Amino acid sequence: MTQTVLITGALTGIGRAAALAFARQGAKLVVSGRRAAEGQALAEELRALGAEAEFLQADVRHEEDVRALVDGTVARFGRLDVAVNNAGTEGRPGPLTEQTAESYAATFDTNVLGTVLSLKHEARVMLAQGSGSIVNISSTFGHGGGANASIYAASKHAVEGLTKSAALELAGAGIRVNAIAPGPTETGMLDRFTGSAERKEAMKTGVPLRRIGQVEELAQAILFIASDAASFVTGQILSVDGGKSAG
């Protein structure tokens, strides 16, 4: 059966790479983000690969947007088999003493509230189906700390807790929930971290395989953990980090 896949934060980086990888496998795709022109261009690119694809504009910080996104996916393709919750932000990196309620909200509203709302409405549809696979995007900062990245790290710790808790709630209904935890990966977010926690960590010695990962490698990990090849895997955090976590 051809999978129907929804990807939030699909316009750049890991989300975009995942969309291209799913399209090459023949999936039906809904890609989402906040910028309509870029979203429509991505949908056209996916169609050029032979996939059925639609762009639906949504901001995961707003529940009505998320509800409409999930319902729109089902209205277009009839079901939702895989959801990749990739929308995220690094917020405002810097020392903890410089963080504010506003910088906290700038990070947590997208990374945590956005994941909560996405899980809620994806699960609503998948429970009615009796099946589904949800992949959240965490970070190696989701199970470790990072100087000058305290708020970002805290938000990704929350994503991992949500992943494990949702997996326990939904396992009996045939729905799997996992997370991918990238290490330093060549994305715009990493560029914005340049000179701070993520780039410095990436350049330390002792990472055995690769200091900076590529988005295509993350996409392949997402495809695997979302697929029936991982049918007995749920509640897990898969680190894709060139060995960073092992150190």
Secondary structure as a PSIPRED ss2 file (coil, helix, strand):
# PSIPRED VFORMAT (PSIPRED V4.0)

   1 M C   1.000  0.000  0.000
   2 T C   1.000  0.000  0.000
   3 Q C   1.000  0.000  0.000
   4 T E   0.000  0.000  1.000
   5 V E   0.000  0.000  1.000
   6 L E   0.000  0.000  1.000
   7 I E   0.000  0.000  1.000
   8 T E   0.000  0.000  1.000
   9 G C   1.000  0.000  0.000
  10 A C   1.000  0.000  0.000
  11 L C   1.000  0.000  0.000
  12 T C   1.000  0.000  0.000
  13 G H   0.000  1.000  0.000
  14 I H   0.000  1.000  0.000
  15 G H   0.000  1.000  0.000
  16 R H   0.000  1.000  0.000
  17 A H   0.000  1.000  0.000
  18 A H   0.000  1.000  0.000
  19 A H   0.000  1.000  0.000
  20 L H   0.000  1.000  0.000
  21 A H   0.000  1.000  0.000
  22 F H   0.000  1.000  0.000
  23 A H   0.000  1.000  0.000
  24 R H   0.000  1.000  0.000
  25 Q C   1.000  0.000  0.000
  26 G C   1.000  0.000  0.000
  27 A C   1.000  0.000  0.000
  28 K E   0.000  0.000  1.000
  29 L E   0.000  0.000  1.000
  30 V E   0.000  0.000  1.000
  31 V E   0.000  0.000  1.000
  32 S E   0.000  0.000  1.000
  33 G E   0.000  0.000  1.000
  34 R C   1.000  0.000  0.000
  35 R C   1.000  0.000  0.000
  36 A H   0.000  1.000  0.000
  37 A H   0.000  1.000  0.000
  38 E H   0.000  1.000  0.000
  39 G H   0.000  1.000  0.000
  40 Q H   0.000  1.000  0.000
  41 A H   0.000  1.000  0.000
  42 L H   0.000  1.000  0.000
  43 A H   0.000  1.000  0.000
  44 E H   0.000  1.000  0.000
  45 E H   0.000  1.000  0.000
  46 L H   0.000  1.000  0.000
  47 R H   0.000  1.000  0.000
  48 A H   0.000  1.000  0.000
  49 L C   1.000  0.000  0.000
  50 G C   1.000  0.000  0.000
  51 A C   1.000  0.000  0.000
  52 E C   1.000  0.000  0.000
  53 A E   0.000  0.000  1.000
  54 E E   0.000  0.000  1.000
  55 F E   0.000  0.000  1.000
  56 L E   0.000  0.000  1.000
  57 Q E   0.000  0.000  1.000
  58 A C   1.000  0.000  0.000
  59 D C   1.000  0.000  0.000
  60 V C   1.000  0.000  0.000
  61 R C   1.000  0.000  0.000
  62 H C   1.000  0.000  0.000
  63 E H   0.000  1.000  0.000
  64 E H   0.000  1.000  0.000
  65 D H   0.000  1.000  0.000
  66 V H   0.000  1.000  0.000
  67 R H   0.000  1.000  0.000
  68 A H   0.000  1.000  0.000
  69 L H   0.000  1.000  0.000
  70 V H   0.000  1.000  0.000
  71 D H   0.000  1.000  0.000
  72 G H   0.000  1.000  0.000
  73 T H   0.000  1.000  0.000
  74 V H   0.000  1.000  0.000
  75 A H   0.000  1.000  0.000
  76 R H   0.000  1.000  0.000
  77 F H   0.000  1.000  0.000
  78 G C   1.000  0.000  0.000
  79 R C   1.000  0.000  0.000
  80 L C   1.000  0.000  0.000
  81 D C   1.000  0.000  0.000
  82 V E   0.000  0.000  1.000
  83 A E   0.000  0.000  1.000
  84 V E   0.000  0.000  1.000
  85 N E   0.000  0.000  1.000
  86 N C   1.000  0.000  0.000
  87 A C   1.000  0.000  0.000
  88 G C   1.000  0.000  0.000
  89 T C   1.000  0.000  0.000
  90 E C   1.000  0.000  0.000
  91 G C   1.000  0.000  0.000
  92 R C   1.000  0.000  0.000
  93 P C   1.000  0.000  0.000
  94 G C   1.000  0.000  0.000
  95 P C   1.000  0.000  0.000
  96 L H   0.000  1.000  0.000
  97 T H   0.000  1.000  0.000
  98 E H   0.000  1.000  0.000
  99 Q C   1.000  0.000  0.000
 100 T C   1.000  0.000  0.000
 101 A H   0.000  1.000  0.000
 102 E H   0.000  1.000  0.000
 103 S H   0.000  1.000  0.000
 104 Y H   0.000  1.000  0.000
 105 A H   0.000  1.000  0.000
 106 A H   0.000  1.000  0.000
 107 T H   0.000  1.000  0.000
 108 F H   0.000  1.000  0.000
 109 D H   0.000  1.000  0.000
 110 T H   0.000  1.000  0.000
 111 N H   0.000  1.000  0.000
 112 V H   0.000  1.000  0.000
 113 L H   0.000  1.000  0.000
 114 G H   0.000  1.000  0.000
 115 T H   0.000  1.000  0.000
 116 V H   0.000  1.000  0.000
 117 L H   0.000  1.000  0.000
 118 S H   0.000  1.000  0.000
 119 L H   0.000  1.000  0.000
 120 K H   0.000  1.000  0.000
 121 H H   0.000  1.000  0.000
 122 E H   0.000  1.000  0.000
 123 A H   0.000  1.000  0.000
 124 R H   0.000  1.000  0.000
 125 V H   0.000  1.000  0.000
 126 M H   0.000  1.000  0.000
 127 L H   0.000  1.000  0.000
 128 A H   0.000  1.000  0.000
 129 Q H   0.000  1.000  0.000
 130 G C   1.000  0.000  0.000
 131 S C   1.000  0.000  0.000
 132 G E   0.000  0.000  1.000
 133 S E   0.000  0.000  1.000
 134 I E   0.000  0.000  1.000
 135 V E   0.000  0.000  1.000
 136 N E   0.000  0.000  1.000
 137 I E   0.000  0.000  1.000
 138 S C   1.000  0.000  0.000
 139 S C   1.000  0.000  0.000
 140 T H   0.000  1.000  0.000
 141 F H   0.000  1.000  0.000
 142 G H   0.000  1.000  0.000
 143 H C   1.000  0.000  0.000
 144 G C   1.000  0.000  0.000
 145 G C   1.000  0.000  0.000
 146 G C   1.000  0.000  0.000
 147 A C   1.000  0.000  0.000
 148 N C   1.000  0.000  0.000
 149 A C   1.000  0.000  0.000
 150 S H   0.000  1.000  0.000
 151 I H   0.000  1.000  0.000
 152 Y H   0.000  1.000  0.000
 153 A H   0.000  1.000  0.000
 154 A H   0.000  1.000  0.000
 155 S H   0.000  1.000  0.000
 156 K H   0.000  1.000  0.000
 157 H H   0.000  1.000  0.000
 158 A H   0.000  1.000  0.000
 159 V H   0.000  1.000  0.000
 160 E H   0.000  1.000  0.000
 161 G H   0.000  1.000  0.000
 162 L H   0.000  1.000  0.000
 163 T H   0.000  1.000  0.000
 164 K H   0.000  1.000  0.000
 165 S H   0.000  1.000  0.000
 166 A H   0.000  1.000  0.000
 167 A H   0.000  1.000  0.000
 168 L H   0.000  1.000  0.000
 169 E H   0.000  1.000  0.000
 170 L H   0.000  1.000  0.000
 171 A H   0.000  1.000  0.000
 172 G H   0.000  1.000  0.000
 173 A H   0.000  1.000  0.000
 174 G C   1.000  0.000  0.000
 175 I E   0.000  0.000  1.000
 176 R E   0.000  0.000  1.000
 177 V E   0.000  0.000  1.000
 178 N E   0.000  0.000  1.000
 179 A E   0.000  0.000  1.000
 180 I E   0.000  0.000  1.000
 181 A E   0.000  0.000  1.000
 182 P E   0.000  0.000  1.000
 183 G C   1.000  0.000  0.000
 184 P C   1.000  0.000  0.000
 185 T E   0.000  0.000  1.000
 186 E C   1.000  0.000  0.000
 187 T C   1.000  0.000  0.000
 188 G H   0.000  1.000  0.000
 189 M H   0.000  1.000  0.000
 190 L H   0.000  1.000  0.000
 191 D H   0.000  1.000  0.000
 192 R H   0.000  1.000  0.000
 193 F H   0.000  1.000  0.000
 194 T C   1.000  0.000  0.000
 195 G C   1.000  0.000  0.000
 196 S C   1.000  0.000  0.000
 197 A H   0.000  1.000  0.000
 198 E H   0.000  1.000  0.000
 199 R H   0.000  1.000  0.000
 200 K H   0.000  1.000  0.000
 201 E H   0.000  1.000  0.000
 202 A H   0.000  1.000  0.000
 203 M H   0.000  1.000  0.000
 204 K C   1.000  0.000  0.000
 205 T C   1.000  0.000  0.000
 206 G C   1.000  0.000  0.000
 207 V C   1.000  0.000  0.000
 208 P C   1.000  0.000  0.000
 209 L C   1.000  0.000  0.000
 210 R C   1.000  0.000  0.000
 211 R C   1.000  0.000  0.000
 212 I C   1.000  0.000  0.000
 213 G E   0.000  0.000  1.000
 214 Q C   1.000  0.000  0.000
 215 V H   0.000  1.000  0.000
 216 E H   0.000  1.000  0.000
 217 E H   0.000  1.000  0.000
 218 L H   0.000  1.000  0.000
 219 A H   0.000  1.000  0.000
 220 Q H   0.000  1.000  0.000
 221 A H   0.000  1.000  0.000
 222 I H   0.000  1.000  0.000
 223 L H   0.000  1.000  0.000
 224 F H   0.000  1.000  0.000
 225 I H   0.000  1.000  0.000
 226 A H   0.000  1.000  0.000
 227 S C   1.000  0.000  0.000
 228 D H   0.000  1.000  0.000
 229 A H   0.000  1.000  0.000
 230 A H   0.000  1.000  0.000
 231 S C   1.000  0.000  0.000
 232 F C   1.000  0.000  0.000
 233 V C   1.000  0.000  0.000
 234 T C   1.000  0.000  0.000
 235 G C   1.000  0.000  0.000
 236 Q C   1.000  0.000  0.000
 237 I E   0.000  0.000  1.000
 238 L E   0.000  0.000  1.000
 239 S E   0.000  0.000  1.000
 240 V E   0.000  0.000  1.000
 241 D C   1.000  0.000  0.000
 242 G C   1.000  0.000  0.000
 243 G C   1.000  0.000  0.000
 244 K C   1.000  0.000  0.000
 245 S C   1.000  0.000  0.000
 246 A C   1.000  0.000  0.000
 247 G C   1.000  0.000  0.000
